[in-house]
Amino acid sequence: CDELCRECPNNADNTCTSLEKVTFMDSAVLDVCRLTRGETASWAELADKARKQIFKTEEFYKICSCCQWFSLCRSTEVHHE
């Protein structure tokens, strides 16, 4: 588990209990944003890519609809438009 996973309810003693789903979502985000695993960028750059290439497109539903946080992200993004 990484920093983002620290408070996740699927973090069981630093082991992800939903790793298959997370791996799918991580890979899909990397593909859509044209990023490679291990590549670094600022939070602002990554947030901008995600907003333009995922949240404002149908990719958001394709990638994220299976996530327990989907409605939270969707409502958060709507307030930023």
PyMOL Python script that loads the backbone (N, CA, C, O; Angstrom):
from pymol import cmd

cmd.read_pdbstr("""\
ATOM      1  N   CYS A   1       0.838  -1.195   0.000  1.00  0.00           N
ATOM      2  CA  CYS A   1       0.000   0.000   0.000  1.00  0.00           C
ATOM      3  C   CYS A   1       0.877   1.251   0.000  1.00  0.00           C
ATOM      4  O   CYS A   1       1.970   1.250   0.565  1.00  0.00           O
ATOM      5  N   ASP A   2       0.394   2.309  -0.632  1.00  0.00           N
ATOM      6  CA  ASP A   2       1.142   3.566  -0.696  1.00  0.00           C
ATOM      7  C   ASP A   2       0.468   4.625   0.177  1.00  0.00           C
ATOM      8  O   ASP A   2      -0.446   4.314   0.940  1.00  0.00           O
ATOM      9  N   GLU A   3       0.919   5.867   0.062  1.00  0.00           N
ATOM     10  CA  GLU A   3       0.379   6.975   0.860  1.00  0.00           C
ATOM     11  C   GLU A   3      -1.124   7.143   0.672  1.00  0.00           C
ATOM     12  O   GLU A   3      -1.849   7.389   1.636  1.00  0.00           O
ATOM     13  N   LEU A   4      -1.591   7.011  -0.566  1.00  0.00           N
ATOM     14  CA  LEU A   4      -3.014   7.195  -0.833  1.00  0.00           C
ATOM     15  C   LEU A   4      -3.869   6.128  -0.165  1.00  0.00           C
ATOM     16  O   LEU A   4      -5.049   6.348   0.108  1.00  0.00           O
ATOM     17  N   CYS A   5      -3.278   4.992   0.093  1.00  0.00           N
ATOM     18  CA  CYS A   5      -4.011   3.850   0.657  1.00  0.00           C
ATOM     19  C   CYS A   5      -4.104   3.873   2.179  1.00  0.00           C
ATOM     20  O   CYS A   5      -4.852   3.090   2.765  1.00  0.00           O
ATOM     21  N   ARG A   6      -3.373   4.739   2.805  1.00  0.00           N
ATOM     22  CA  ARG A   6      -3.244   4.708   4.266  1.00  0.00           C
ATOM     23  C   ARG A   6      -4.594   4.609   4.990  1.00  0.00           C
ATOM     24  O   ARG A   6      -4.727   3.805   5.913  1.00  0.00           O
ATOM     25  N   GLU A   7      -5.582   5.394   4.601  1.00  0.00           N
ATOM     26  CA  GLU A   7      -6.874   5.412   5.308  1.00  0.00           C
ATOM     27  C   GLU A   7      -7.956   4.591   4.617  1.00  0.00           C
ATOM     28  O   GLU A   7      -9.101   4.585   5.068  1.00  0.00           O
ATOM     29  N   CYS A   8      -7.624   3.914   3.560  1.00  0.00           N
ATOM     30  CA  CYS A   8      -8.602   3.136   2.805  1.00  0.00           C
ATOM     31  C   CYS A   8      -9.116   1.958   3.639  1.00  0.00           C
ATOM     32  O   CYS A   8      -8.328   1.281   4.300  1.00  0.00           O
ATOM     33  N   PRO A   9     -10.417   1.710   3.615  1.00  0.00           N
ATOM     34  CA  PRO A   9     -10.960   0.571   4.358  1.00  0.00           C
ATOM     35  C   PRO A   9     -10.520  -0.781   3.775  1.00  0.00           C
ATOM     36  O   PRO A   9     -10.699  -1.817   4.417  1.00  0.00           O
ATOM     37  N   ASN A  10      -9.951  -0.778   2.575  1.00  0.00           N
ATOM     38  CA  ASN A  10      -9.445  -2.011   1.963  1.00  0.00           C
ATOM     39  C   ASN A  10      -7.971  -2.242   2.267  1.00  0.00           C
ATOM     40  O   ASN A  10      -7.353  -3.141   1.698  1.00  0.00           O
ATOM     41  N   ASN A  11      -7.412  -1.445   3.151  1.00  0.00           N
ATOM     42  CA  ASN A  11      -6.034  -1.608   3.604  1.00  0.00           C
ATOM     43  C   ASN A  11      -6.063  -2.445   4.876  1.00  0.00           C
ATOM     44  O   ASN A  11      -6.437  -1.956   5.942  1.00  0.00           O
ATOM     45  N   ALA A  12      -5.670  -3.694   4.760  1.00  0.00           N
ATOM     46  CA  ALA A  12      -5.650  -4.601   5.912  1.00  0.00           C
ATOM     47  C   ALA A  12      -4.197  -4.855   6.293  1.00  0.00           C
ATOM     48  O   ALA A  12      -3.514  -5.665   5.665  1.00  0.00           O
ATOM     49  N   ASP A  13      -3.735  -4.163   7.315  1.00  0.00           N
ATOM     50  CA  ASP A  13      -2.347  -4.301   7.773  1.00  0.00           C
ATOM     51  C   ASP A  13      -1.350  -4.104   6.641  1.00  0.00           C
ATOM     52  O   ASP A  13      -0.421  -4.893   6.468  1.00  0.00           O
ATOM     53  N   ASN A  14      -1.559  -3.037   5.870  1.00  0.00           N
ATOM     54  CA  ASN A  14      -0.684  -2.643   4.756  1.00  0.00           C
ATOM     55  C   ASN A  14      -0.747  -3.602   3.570  1.00  0.00           C
ATOM     56  O   ASN A  14       0.193  -3.681   2.779  1.00  0.00           O
ATOM     57  N   THR A  15      -1.853  -4.326   3.451  1.00  0.00           N
ATOM     58  CA  THR A  15      -2.090  -5.198   2.307  1.00  0.00           C
ATOM     59  C   THR A  15      -3.437  -4.824   1.700  1.00  0.00           C
ATOM     60  O   THR A  15      -4.443  -4.755   2.405  1.00  0.00           O
ATOM     61  N   CYS A  16      -3.453  -4.587   0.408  1.00  0.00           N
ATOM     62  CA  CYS A  16      -4.682  -4.208  -0.286  1.00  0.00           C
ATOM     63  C   CYS A  16      -5.567  -5.433  -0.488  1.00  0.00           C
ATOM     64  O   CYS A  16      -5.140  -6.437  -1.058  1.00  0.00           O
ATOM     65  N   THR A  17      -6.806  -5.334  -0.012  1.00  0.00           N
ATOM     66  CA  THR A  17      -7.741  -6.450  -0.176  1.00  0.00           C
ATOM     67  C   THR A  17      -8.525  -6.358  -1.483  1.00  0.00           C
ATOM     68  O   THR A  17      -9.332  -7.237  -1.785  1.00  0.00           O
ATOM     69  N   SER A  18      -8.290  -5.300  -2.257  1.00  0.00           N
ATOM     70  CA  SER A  18      -8.957  -5.155  -3.557  1.00  0.00           C
ATOM     71  C   SER A  18      -7.920  -4.880  -4.648  1.00  0.00           C
ATOM     72  O   SER A  18      -8.146  -4.061  -5.539  1.00  0.00           O
ATOM     73  N   LEU A  19      -6.794  -5.565  -4.568  1.00  0.00           N
ATOM     74  CA  LEU A  19      -5.658  -5.308  -5.445  1.00  0.00           C
ATOM     75  C   LEU A  19      -5.991  -5.487  -6.923  1.00  0.00           C
ATOM     76  O   LEU A  19      -5.515  -4.711  -7.751  1.00  0.00           O
ATOM     77  N   GLU A  20      -6.789  -6.481  -7.273  1.00  0.00           N
ATOM     78  CA  GLU A  20      -7.123  -6.710  -8.684  1.00  0.00           C
ATOM     79  C   GLU A  20      -7.835  -5.497  -9.278  1.00  0.00           C
ATOM     80  O   GLU A  20      -7.504  -5.057 -10.379  1.00  0.00           O
ATOM     81  N   LYS A  21      -8.812  -4.959  -8.551  1.00  0.00           N
ATOM     82  CA  LYS A  21      -9.549  -3.779  -9.020  1.00  0.00           C
ATOM     83  C   LYS A  21      -8.616  -2.574  -9.110  1.00  0.00           C
ATOM     84  O   LYS A  21      -8.645  -1.838 -10.097  1.00  0.00           O
ATOM     85  N   VAL A  22      -7.802  -2.373  -8.102  1.00  0.00           N
ATOM     86  CA  VAL A  22      -6.880  -1.237  -8.065  1.00  0.00           C
ATOM     87  C   VAL A  22      -5.875  -1.324  -9.213  1.00  0.00           C
ATOM     88  O   VAL A  22      -5.569  -0.314  -9.846  1.00  0.00           O
ATOM     89  N   THR A  23      -5.368  -2.505  -9.479  1.00  0.00           N
ATOM     90  CA  THR A  23      -4.418  -2.700 -10.575  1.00  0.00           C
ATOM     91  C   THR A  23      -5.062  -2.360 -11.911  1.00  0.00           C
ATOM     92  O   THR A  23      -4.445  -1.704 -12.751  1.00  0.00           O
ATOM     93  N   PHE A  24      -6.307  -2.806 -12.114  1.00  0.00           N
ATOM     94  CA  PHE A  24      -7.042  -2.467 -13.340  1.00  0.00           C
ATOM     95  C   PHE A  24      -7.181  -0.957 -13.478  1.00  0.00           C
ATOM     96  O   PHE A  24      -6.894  -0.395 -14.534  1.00  0.00           O
ATOM     97  N   MET A  25      -7.620  -0.309 -12.414  1.00  0.00           N
ATOM     98  CA  MET A  25      -7.860   1.135 -12.470  1.00  0.00           C
ATOM     99  C   MET A  25      -6.555   1.899 -12.684  1.00  0.00           C
ATOM    100  O   MET A  25      -6.510   2.825 -13.494  1.00  0.00           O
ATOM    101  N   ASP A  26      -5.504   1.527 -11.976  1.00  0.00           N
ATOM    102  CA  ASP A  26      -4.206   2.188 -12.140  1.00  0.00           C
ATOM    103  C   ASP A  26      -3.711   2.069 -13.580  1.00  0.00           C
ATOM    104  O   ASP A  26      -3.266   3.055 -14.168  1.00  0.00           O
ATOM    105  N   SER A  27      -3.786   0.878 -14.142  1.00  0.00           N
ATOM    106  CA  SER A  27      -3.325   0.655 -15.519  1.00  0.00           C
ATOM    107  C   SER A  27      -4.153   1.462 -16.509  1.00  0.00           C
ATOM    108  O   SER A  27      -3.609   2.036 -17.452  1.00  0.00           O
ATOM    109  N   ALA A  28      -5.459   1.509 -16.301  1.00  0.00           N
ATOM    110  CA  ALA A  28      -6.342   2.258 -17.204  1.00  0.00           C
ATOM    111  C   ALA A  28      -6.030   3.754 -17.150  1.00  0.00           C
ATOM    112  O   ALA A  28      -5.992   4.421 -18.184  1.00  0.00           O
ATOM    113  N   VAL A  29      -5.810   4.271 -15.962  1.00  0.00           N
ATOM    114  CA  VAL A  29      -5.477   5.702 -15.814  1.00  0.00           C
ATOM    115  C   VAL A  29      -4.150   6.011 -16.501  1.00  0.00           C
ATOM    116  O   VAL A  29      -4.036   7.012 -17.208  1.00  0.00           O
ATOM    117  N   LEU A  30      -3.157   5.167 -16.302  1.00  0.00           N
ATOM    118  CA  LEU A  30      -1.867   5.373 -16.957  1.00  0.00           C
ATOM    119  C   LEU A  30      -2.033   5.380 -18.472  1.00  0.00           C
ATOM    120  O   LEU A  30      -1.478   6.246 -19.149  1.00  0.00           O
ATOM    121  N   ASP A  31      -2.781   4.436 -19.006  1.00  0.00           N
ATOM    122  CA  ASP A  31      -3.001   4.360 -20.454  1.00  0.00           C
ATOM    123  C   ASP A  31      -3.693   5.601 -20.987  1.00  0.00           C
ATOM    124  O   ASP A  31      -3.228   6.212 -21.949  1.00  0.00           O
ATOM    125  N   VAL A  32      -4.804   5.976 -20.362  1.00  0.00           N
ATOM    126  CA  VAL A  32      -5.587   7.118 -20.836  1.00  0.00           C
ATOM    127  C   VAL A  32      -4.790   8.418 -20.748  1.00  0.00           C
ATOM    128  O   VAL A  32      -4.885   9.269 -21.633  1.00  0.00           O
ATOM    129  N   CYS A  33      -4.016   8.568 -19.697  1.00  0.00           N
ATOM    130  CA  CYS A  33      -3.229   9.798 -19.505  1.00  0.00           C
ATOM    131  C   CYS A  33      -1.866   9.738 -20.187  1.00  0.00           C
ATOM    132  O   CYS A  33      -1.073  10.674 -20.085  1.00  0.00           O
ATOM    133  N   ARG A  34      -1.598   8.637 -20.880  1.00  0.00           N
ATOM    134  CA  ARG A  34      -0.334   8.434 -21.582  1.00  0.00           C
ATOM    135  C   ARG A  34       0.870   8.619 -20.656  1.00  0.00           C
ATOM    136  O   ARG A  34       1.812   9.353 -20.957  1.00  0.00           O
ATOM    137  N   LEU A  35       0.801   7.924 -19.519  1.00  0.00           N
ATOM    138  CA  LEU A  35       1.872   7.940 -18.538  1.00  0.00           C
ATOM    139  C   LEU A  35       2.446   6.533 -18.423  1.00  0.00           C
ATOM    140  O   LEU A  35       1.787   5.553 -18.770  1.00  0.00           O
ATOM    141  N   THR A  36       3.663   6.445 -17.941  1.00  0.00           N
ATOM    142  CA  THR A  36       4.268   5.136 -17.719  1.00  0.00           C
ATOM    143  C   THR A  36       4.504   4.942 -16.227  1.00  0.00           C
ATOM    144  O   THR A  36       4.729   5.903 -15.492  1.00  0.00           O
ATOM    145  N   ARG A  37       4.451   3.699 -15.793  1.00  0.00           N
ATOM    146  CA  ARG A  37       4.678   3.372 -14.391  1.00  0.00           C
ATOM    147  C   ARG A  37       6.077   3.857 -14.009  1.00  0.00           C
ATOM    148  O   ARG A  37       7.055   3.581 -14.703  1.00  0.00           O
ATOM    149  N   GLY A  38       6.154   4.584 -12.895  1.00  0.00           N
ATOM    150  CA  GLY A  38       7.422   5.108 -12.416  1.00  0.00           C
ATOM    151  C   GLY A  38       7.713   6.531 -12.879  1.00  0.00           C
ATOM    152  O   GLY A  38       8.624   7.179 -12.362  1.00  0.00           O
ATOM    153  N   GLU A  39       6.948   7.019 -13.846  1.00  0.00           N
ATOM    154  CA  GLU A  39       7.124   8.397 -14.323  1.00  0.00           C
ATOM    155  C   GLU A  39       6.705   9.349 -13.212  1.00  0.00           C
ATOM    156  O   GLU A  39       5.762   9.069 -12.472  1.00  0.00           O
ATOM    157  N   THR A  40       7.398  10.463 -13.095  1.00  0.00           N
ATOM    158  CA  THR A  40       7.048  11.443 -12.067  1.00  0.00           C
ATOM    159  C   THR A  40       6.541  12.722 -12.703  1.00  0.00           C
ATOM    160  O   THR A  40       6.917  13.077 -13.820  1.00  0.00           O
ATOM    161  N   ALA A  41       5.682  13.401 -11.967  1.00  0.00           N
ATOM    162  CA  ALA A  41       5.122  14.690 -12.398  1.00  0.00           C
ATOM    163  C   ALA A  41       4.590  15.387 -11.151  1.00  0.00           C
ATOM    164  O   ALA A  41       4.410  14.757 -10.108  1.00  0.00           O
ATOM    165  N   SER A  42       4.345  16.665 -11.262  1.00  0.00           N
ATOM    166  CA  SER A  42       3.791  17.402 -10.121  1.00  0.00           C
ATOM    167  C   SER A  42       2.313  17.032  -9.954  1.00  0.00           C
ATOM    168  O   SER A  42       1.659  16.569 -10.888  1.00  0.00           O
ATOM    169  N   TRP A  43       1.813  17.251  -8.738  1.00  0.00           N
ATOM    170  CA  TRP A  43       0.401  16.989  -8.471  1.00  0.00           C
ATOM    171  C   TRP A  43      -0.464  17.826  -9.414  1.00  0.00           C
ATOM    172  O   TRP A  43      -1.470  17.333  -9.924  1.00  0.00           O
ATOM    173  N   ALA A  44      -0.088  19.081  -9.651  1.00  0.00           N
ATOM    174  CA  ALA A  44      -0.871  19.959 -10.528  1.00  0.00           C
ATOM    175  C   ALA A  44      -0.951  19.391 -11.947  1.00  0.00           C
ATOM    176  O   ALA A  44      -2.015  19.417 -12.565  1.00  0.00           O
ATOM    177  N   GLU A  45       0.168  18.879 -12.464  1.00  0.00           N
ATOM    178  CA  GLU A  45       0.174  18.284 -13.804  1.00  0.00           C
ATOM    179  C   GLU A  45      -0.711  17.046 -13.860  1.00  0.00           C
ATOM    180  O   GLU A  45      -1.493  16.875 -14.795  1.00  0.00           O
ATOM    181  N   LEU A  46      -0.586  16.193 -12.863  1.00  0.00           N
ATOM    182  CA  LEU A  46      -1.384  14.969 -12.840  1.00  0.00           C
ATOM    183  C   LEU A  46      -2.869  15.268 -12.687  1.00  0.00           C
ATOM    184  O   LEU A  46      -3.701  14.647 -13.348  1.00  0.00           O
ATOM    185  N   ALA A  47      -3.201  16.215 -11.820  1.00  0.00           N
ATOM    186  CA  ALA A  47      -4.597  16.593 -11.623  1.00  0.00           C
ATOM    187  C   ALA A  47      -5.180  17.174 -12.908  1.00  0.00           C
ATOM    188  O   ALA A  47      -6.328  16.893 -13.251  1.00  0.00           O
ATOM    189  N   ASP A  48      -4.401  17.975 -13.615  1.00  0.00           N
ATOM    190  CA  ASP A  48      -4.860  18.559 -14.871  1.00  0.00           C
ATOM    191  C   ASP A  48      -5.102  17.477 -15.925  1.00  0.00           C
ATOM    192  O   ASP A  48      -6.114  17.507 -16.626  1.00  0.00           O
ATOM    193  N   LYS A  49      -4.186  16.535 -16.035  1.00  0.00           N
ATOM    194  CA  LYS A  49      -4.366  15.423 -16.977  1.00  0.00           C
ATOM    195  C   LYS A  49      -5.620  14.627 -16.631  1.00  0.00           C
ATOM    196  O   LYS A  49      -6.435  14.327 -17.504  1.00  0.00           O
ATOM    197  N   ALA A  50      -5.768  14.290 -15.366  1.00  0.00           N
ATOM    198  CA  ALA A  50      -6.930  13.511 -14.932  1.00  0.00           C
ATOM    199  C   ALA A  50      -8.230  14.254 -15.222  1.00  0.00           C
ATOM    200  O   ALA A  50      -9.199  13.661 -15.696  1.00  0.00           O
ATOM    201  N   ARG A  51      -8.246  15.534 -14.939  1.00  0.00           N
ATOM    202  CA  ARG A  51      -9.453  16.332 -15.173  1.00  0.00           C
ATOM    203  C   ARG A  51      -9.817  16.346 -16.655  1.00  0.00           C
ATOM    204  O   ARG A  51     -10.976  16.141 -17.014  1.00  0.00           O
ATOM    205  N   LYS A  52      -8.828  16.586 -17.511  1.00  0.00           N
ATOM    206  CA  LYS A  52      -9.090  16.713 -18.951  1.00  0.00           C
ATOM    207  C   LYS A  52      -9.299  15.375 -19.647  1.00  0.00           C
ATOM    208  O   LYS A  52     -10.137  15.270 -20.542  1.00  0.00           O
ATOM    209  N   GLN A  53      -8.549  14.354 -19.247  1.00  0.00           N
ATOM    210  CA  GLN A  53      -8.557  13.098 -19.994  1.00  0.00           C
ATOM    211  C   GLN A  53      -9.410  12.008 -19.355  1.00  0.00           C
ATOM    212  O   GLN A  53      -9.679  10.982 -19.979  1.00  0.00           O
ATOM    213  N   ILE A  54      -9.837  12.227 -18.113  1.00  0.00           N
ATOM    214  CA  ILE A  54     -10.675  11.226 -17.463  1.00  0.00           C
ATOM    215  C   ILE A  54     -11.991  11.837 -16.991  1.00  0.00           C
ATOM    216  O   ILE A  54     -13.052  11.469 -17.493  1.00  0.00           O
ATOM    217  N   PHE A  55     -11.939  12.762 -16.036  1.00  0.00           N
ATOM    218  CA  PHE A  55     -13.165  13.281 -15.431  1.00  0.00           C
ATOM    219  C   PHE A  55     -14.121  13.931 -16.427  1.00  0.00           C
ATOM    220  O   PHE A  55     -15.338  13.821 -16.276  1.00  0.00           O
ATOM    221  N   LYS A  56     -13.599  14.592 -17.418  1.00  0.00           N
ATOM    222  CA  LYS A  56     -14.460  15.295 -18.374  1.00  0.00           C
ATOM    223  C   LYS A  56     -14.786  14.442 -19.601  1.00  0.00           C
ATOM    224  O   LYS A  56     -15.231  14.968 -20.622  1.00  0.00           O
ATOM    225  N   THR A  57     -14.567  13.136 -19.506  1.00  0.00           N
ATOM    226  CA  THR A  57     -14.823  12.237 -20.630  1.00  0.00           C
ATOM    227  C   THR A  57     -15.575  10.997 -20.149  1.00  0.00           C
ATOM    228  O   THR A  57     -15.802  10.811 -18.953  1.00  0.00           O
ATOM    229  N   GLU A  58     -15.947  10.175 -21.089  1.00  0.00           N
ATOM    230  CA  GLU A  58     -16.590   8.904 -20.762  1.00  0.00           C
ATOM    231  C   GLU A  58     -15.623   7.942 -20.082  1.00  0.00           C
ATOM    232  O   GLU A  58     -16.058   6.965 -19.472  1.00  0.00           O
ATOM    233  N   GLU A  59     -14.329   8.198 -20.174  1.00  0.00           N
ATOM    234  CA  GLU A  59     -13.335   7.335 -19.532  1.00  0.00           C
ATOM    235  C   GLU A  59     -13.569   7.260 -18.027  1.00  0.00           C
ATOM    236  O   GLU A  59     -13.299   6.231 -17.408  1.00  0.00           O
ATOM    237  N   PHE A  60     -14.062   8.328 -17.445  1.00  0.00           N
ATOM    238  CA  PHE A  60     -14.344   8.351 -16.012  1.00  0.00           C
ATOM    239  C   PHE A  60     -15.291   7.210 -15.636  1.00  0.00           C
ATOM    240  O   PHE A  60     -15.059   6.499 -14.659  1.00  0.00           O
ATOM    241  N   TYR A  61     -16.346   7.044 -16.409  1.00  0.00           N
ATOM    242  CA  TYR A  61     -17.316   5.982 -16.125  1.00  0.00           C
ATOM    243  C   TYR A  61     -16.733   4.604 -16.422  1.00  0.00           C
ATOM    244  O   TYR A  61     -16.990   3.651 -15.685  1.00  0.00           O
ATOM    245  N   LYS A  62     -15.949   4.491 -17.499  1.00  0.00           N
ATOM    246  CA  LYS A  62     -15.348   3.206 -17.861  1.00  0.00           C
ATOM    247  C   LYS A  62     -14.362   2.730 -16.803  1.00  0.00           C
ATOM    248  O   LYS A  62     -14.329   1.549 -16.455  1.00  0.00           O
ATOM    249  N   ILE A  63     -13.564   3.656 -16.297  1.00  0.00           N
ATOM    250  CA  ILE A  63     -12.513   3.297 -15.348  1.00  0.00           C
ATOM    251  C   ILE A  63     -13.025   3.236 -13.919  1.00  0.00           C
ATOM    252  O   ILE A  63     -12.669   2.328 -13.168  1.00  0.00           O
ATOM    253  N   CYS A  64     -13.841   4.181 -13.546  1.00  0.00           N
ATOM    254  CA  CYS A  64     -14.117   4.401 -12.126  1.00  0.00           C
ATOM    255  C   CYS A  64     -15.469   3.919 -11.614  1.00  0.00           C
ATOM    256  O   CYS A  64     -15.685   3.914 -10.402  1.00  0.00           O
ATOM    257  N   SER A  65     -16.369   3.523 -12.473  1.00  0.00           N
ATOM    258  CA  SER A  65     -17.717   3.187 -12.004  1.00  0.00           C
ATOM    259  C   SER A  65     -17.743   2.011 -11.029  1.00  0.00           C
ATOM    260  O   SER A  65     -18.699   1.874 -10.265  1.00  0.00           O
ATOM    261  N   CYS A  66     -16.720   1.163 -11.038  1.00  0.00           N
ATOM    262  CA  CYS A  66     -16.675   0.012 -10.123  1.00  0.00           C
ATOM    263  C   CYS A  66     -16.097   0.370  -8.755  1.00  0.00           C
ATOM    264  O   CYS A  66     -16.040  -0.479  -7.865  1.00  0.00           O
ATOM    265  N   CYS A  67     -15.677   1.595  -8.586  1.00  0.00           N
ATOM    266  CA  CYS A  67     -15.010   2.011  -7.350  1.00  0.00           C
ATOM    267  C   CYS A  67     -16.010   2.488  -6.298  1.00  0.00           C
ATOM    268  O   CYS A  67     -17.003   3.143  -6.615  1.00  0.00           O
ATOM    269  N   GLN A  68     -15.731   2.149  -5.052  1.00  0.00           N
ATOM    270  CA  GLN A  68     -16.608   2.574  -3.964  1.00  0.00           C
ATOM    271  C   GLN A  68     -16.604   4.092  -3.762  1.00  0.00           C
ATOM    272  O   GLN A  68     -17.518   4.628  -3.135  1.00  0.00           O
ATOM    273  N   TRP A  69     -15.590   4.793  -4.284  1.00  0.00           N
ATOM    274  CA  TRP A  69     -15.481   6.239  -4.133  1.00  0.00           C
ATOM    275  C   TRP A  69     -16.022   6.991  -5.352  1.00  0.00           C
ATOM    276  O   TRP A  69     -15.909   8.215  -5.421  1.00  0.00           O
ATOM    277  N   PHE A  70     -16.602   6.278  -6.303  1.00  0.00           N
ATOM    278  CA  PHE A  70     -17.074   6.868  -7.557  1.00  0.00           C
ATOM    279  C   PHE A  70     -17.975   8.083  -7.321  1.00  0.00           C
ATOM    280  O   PHE A  70     -17.733   9.144  -7.897  1.00  0.00           O
ATOM    281  N   SER A  71     -18.997   7.948  -6.494  1.00  0.00           N
ATOM    282  CA  SER A  71     -19.939   9.056  -6.301  1.00  0.00           C
ATOM    283  C   SER A  71     -19.260  10.257  -5.647  1.00  0.00           C
ATOM    284  O   SER A  71     -19.606  11.399  -5.949  1.00  0.00           O
ATOM    285  N   LEU A  72     -18.306  10.017  -4.762  1.00  0.00           N
ATOM    286  CA  LEU A  72     -17.572  11.116  -4.135  1.00  0.00           C
ATOM    287  C   LEU A  72     -16.756  11.877  -5.179  1.00  0.00           C
ATOM    288  O   LEU A  72     -16.793  13.106  -5.228  1.00  0.00           O
ATOM    289  N   CYS A  73     -16.026  11.146  -6.007  1.00  0.00           N
ATOM    290  CA  CYS A  73     -15.223  11.795  -7.054  1.00  0.00           C
ATOM    291  C   CYS A  73     -16.115  12.530  -8.047  1.00  0.00           C
ATOM    292  O   CYS A  73     -15.809  13.649  -8.458  1.00  0.00           O
ATOM    293  N   ARG A  74     -17.211  11.900  -8.426  1.00  0.00           N
ATOM    294  CA  ARG A  74     -18.126  12.530  -9.392  1.00  0.00           C
ATOM    295  C   ARG A  74     -18.680  13.824  -8.815  1.00  0.00           C
ATOM    296  O   ARG A  74     -18.715  14.832  -9.520  1.00  0.00           O
ATOM    297  N   SER A  75     -19.111  13.831  -7.565  1.00  0.00           N
ATOM    298  CA  SER A  75     -19.681  15.049  -6.977  1.00  0.00           C
ATOM    299  C   SER A  75     -18.612  16.100  -6.761  1.00  0.00           C
ATOM    300  O   SER A  75     -18.888  17.293  -6.883  1.00  0.00           O
ATOM    301  N   THR A  76     -17.398  15.684  -6.443  1.00  0.00           N
ATOM    302  CA  THR A  76     -16.288  16.634  -6.262  1.00  0.00           C
ATOM    303  C   THR A  76     -15.954  17.299  -7.589  1.00  0.00           C
ATOM    304  O   THR A  76     -15.777  18.516  -7.649  1.00  0.00           O
ATOM    305  N   GLU A  77     -15.867  16.514  -8.644  1.00  0.00           N
ATOM    306  CA  GLU A  77     -15.509  17.061  -9.963  1.00  0.00           C
ATOM    307  C   GLU A  77     -16.592  17.996 -10.469  1.00  0.00           C
ATOM    308  O   GLU A  77     -16.271  19.009 -11.089  1.00  0.00           O
ATOM    309  N   VAL A  78     -17.858  17.698 -10.230  1.00  0.00           N
ATOM    310  CA  VAL A  78     -18.951  18.557 -10.686  1.00  0.00           C
ATOM    311  C   VAL A  78     -18.815  19.931 -10.072  1.00  0.00           C
ATOM    312  O   VAL A  78     -19.093  20.931 -10.734  1.00  0.00           O
ATOM    313  N   HIS A  79     -18.391  20.003  -8.811  1.00  0.00           N
ATOM    314  CA  HIS A  79     -18.243  21.300  -8.143  1.00  0.00           C
ATOM    315  C   HIS A  79     -17.062  22.111  -8.640  1.00  0.00           C
ATOM    316  O   HIS A  79     -16.965  23.301  -8.339  1.00  0.00           O
ATOM    317  N   HIS A  80     -16.141  21.484  -9.411  1.00  0.00           N
ATOM    318  CA  HIS A  80     -14.976  22.190  -9.945  1.00  0.00           C
ATOM    319  C   HIS A  80     -15.194  22.669 -11.368  1.00  0.00           C
ATOM    320  O   HIS A  80     -14.316  23.322 -11.932  1.00  0.00           O
ATOM    321  N   GLU A  81     -16.327  22.367 -11.961  1.00  0.00           N
ATOM    322  CA  GLU A  81     -16.565  22.777 -13.360  1.00  0.00           C
ATOM    323  C   GLU A  81     -16.919  24.247 -13.444  1.00  0.00           C
ATOM    324  O   GLU A  81     -17.152  24.765 -14.536  1.00  0.00           O
TER     325      GLU A  81
END
""", "prot")
cmd.dss("prot")
cmd.show_as("cartoon", "prot")
cmd.util.cbc("prot")
cmd.orient("prot")
